[in-house]
Amino acid sequence: MSKSSAAGRNINEKPSLTPADWERAALKLIGDRGVEALRVEPLARQMGVTKGSFYWHFASRDALLSQSLARWEQQDRQQLQQSLSSAEAPVERLKDFVWRTSRQTLTHAIYAALCSSPDHPSIRPVLQRVTQRRIRHLATALAQLGLSEEEARHRANLMYSTYVGYLHLQAQGLLPDQDEKAYDDYVQHIIKTLIENCRE
């Protein structure tokens, strides 16, 4: 155990939470309040334990951040792999991407929060890998619709830019809620413009 870890915990306090518990809580906090809100003591209080429990598993706040991001990236990679291996037609996979990314879910909130700290040394490589992997996924599906490699790459970048812009507008409350008809109209417009029209 590192010196910082040993110094930060009470040797009489046994860990009541697993590393996965801390990582999930950290990701939820990042999604709700941003990366800067991630602090050991407030997070421990939120979880109903002392910070000594934290130091059984992590040497520092940065270690928690790195491992939490690794968990989030792995989950994202698995979801993409499932989509790539899906038996659905490429156009259906693309439509599914638009519907899924327009819903207000934790993983999208986490991504938006990470985009606000793109130069952080722990965040930058994760953000780049996830973004590049997602764009490749879109480009692959678009190429299967008959677009050239260059056209598919450009259209994938455009689709992904729409997704990122949507997250920012969503965070500002400038888009309709999911239970409003205007929400369905917006998503259908994106699908028609960016997916269905590319086959014409």
Secondary structure, 3 states (H helix, E strand, C coil): CCHHHHHHCCCCCCCCCCHHHHHHHHHHHHHHHCHHHCCHHHHHHHHCCCHHHHCCCCCCHHHHHHHHHHHHHHHHHHHHHHHHCCCCCHHHHHHHHHHHHCCCCHHHHHHHHHHCCCCCCCCHHHHHHHHHHHHHHHHHHHHHCCCCHHHHHHHHHHHHHHHHHHHHHHHCCCCCCCCCHHHHHHHHHHHHHHCHHHHC
